[in-house]
Amino acid sequence: MGQVNPAEIIANSKFNKFHLSLLVWSFIIIAFDGYDLVVFGTVVPVLIEEWNLTSVEAGAMGSYGLFGMMFGAIFFGTLADRIGRKNVVAITLIFFSLFTFLCGFAETPTLFSIFRFLAGLGLGGIMPNVIALLTDYAPKSMKSMIVSIVLCGYSIGGILAPLLGIFLMPTFGWESIFWVAGLPLLALPLMYKKLPETASHLIRTGRKEELLSTLSKVSPGSTFNQSDEIVELQATGTKVPVIGLFKDYRALSTVMFWIAFFCCLLMVYGLNTWLPKLMIEAGYALNSSLGFLIALQSGAIIGTLIIGRLCDKYGSKKMLVPMYASGAIALTLLGFGGNMFVIYLLVAIAGAATIGAQNIVQAYVSQYYPASVRSTALGMASGIGRIGGMLGPILGGFLLSVALPIHMNFIAFAIPGLIAAIALALVPVKHASNEVYQSRTELEPQSETI
């Protein structure tokens, strides 16, 4: 009888078709997550005119979805550490796809807002669990890169929303781009079959045969038998996952991550909701303004891929702090105008330093905490961040309603970037679990036969 250590097998594995399948399905899920988030910003100028909304009312409508995301991130993040990430991914996908689809049938702002809130529950819960599942199975040498690639799906979805808006809305109306959001429901049965459950959950629930089958796909060169003993690295912690976020000198880090998420999501959702409207106020046409949303998401993709690769080499903190600061500078300069090339370039930099930085900080958090509280850590940080996300659209609506000079609106969104940079600078790197795969001074190896 041999011993099987799932954590070591996964950490030392080489990227193969198992990882590729997980990456592709995760990418598709996150792409629709990004689509469903950005779609409101695509239609908000049309809804303001059709439903005779004020900027503040439109901003509030955008925040209802983010309000749901706050609850969804915290609830589903914590739930996943108990019932399994795979199950929660399926539940949250149903929530955000179904209710975003139904937004296309809403005839009043009230019904639209209710659907956005319910969709937000799923949108808030999906990303922390997809990232945690990816981190659970990614080879140690490329964790940040794999998560970064998948999170580019968010920006692909974010690009798809305004593109479809440009081509579909003139002919089929604003409702049509919400109907597209129902497509993931058709793929759900196949997705559920292909996604793996996390190894730690399989051990806890005694599903040894499924665990060994999954590990044989992770490491095709290894041989496992039913008589093998499973060795799991278990945290010496509490049964309440949230408390685990503050143990082992992680209290300061946890609070700083929450501040960074809050500030970054304020910028992300504020810009996603109001960038087209801000550019219209600056004198650009609607189609040109939607083009700025595309530039924002394109910059996020390029920034995520480049910085994600550098994070695996030099460390996430060293990349994130200057990234946040550069976003604040780009947003400030954006408010003062310039030629079209410069404007697009600044928007792309802002996308890399807001959406791209948010992608990478999630990869950082997923590696910072042990597997036992990973979904909880991401869920809580995302939930706190959604409060900032809710304030973003409201802040943008308020700023437009008081008719400030256009550059002041951009400066207001730049300030949180500086705060996020300071918060990340205060995170103590030496306690990050990715340096030693959660050091054995914090973890005790325990043999568990299942």
Secondary structure, DSSP 8 states (H G I E B T S, - for coil): --EE-HHHHHHT----HHHHHHHHHHHHHHHHHHHHHHHHHHHHHHHHHHTT--HHHHHHHHHHHHHHHHHHHHHHHHHHHHH-HHHHHHHHHHHHHHHHHHHTT--SHHHHHHHHHHHHHHHHHHHHHHHHHHHHHS-GGGHHHHHHHHHHHHHHHHHHHHHHHHHHHHHH-TTHHHHGGGTHHHHHHHHHHHS---HHHHHHTT-HHHHHHHHHHHSTT----TT-EEEEEEES--SSHHHHTTTTTTHHHHHHHHHHHHHHHHHHHHHHHHHHHHHHHTT--HHHHHHHHHHHHHHHHHHHHHHHHHHHHH-HHHHHHHHHHHHHHHHHHHTT---HHHHHHHHHHHHIIIIIHHHHHHHHHHHHS-GGGHHHHHHHHHHHHHHHHHHHHHHHHHHHHTT--HHHHHHHHHHHHHHHHHHHHTS-GGG-GGGTTS-TTTEEEEEE--
